[in-house]
């Protein structure tokens, strides 16, 4: 097998300086992206708040259900003890 020759590094073309019009366009694009990200962040905060509220409601419902089941089990034990 023949030994590999090291590849030469390719130089990229020098970048041209951006003119005022290009800078303004870049700034507008970045401001648009920033606005979109801020809107998305605000929506996610709102969604999180709704989700946390719903989680609290579900936890309360679960606690009520568990308490009712415990009460029924205790009642059944009391009935069985009275009959024994």
FENWO-V331494 format. One record per run of one state. SS is the DSSP state (H for helix, E for strand, C for the rest). FROM is the first residue (numbers start at 1). LEN is the number of residues. If there is no record, write none. Layout:
BEGIN
SS FROM LEN
SS FROM LEN
END
This chain:
BEGIN
C 1 19
H 20 64
C 84 1
END
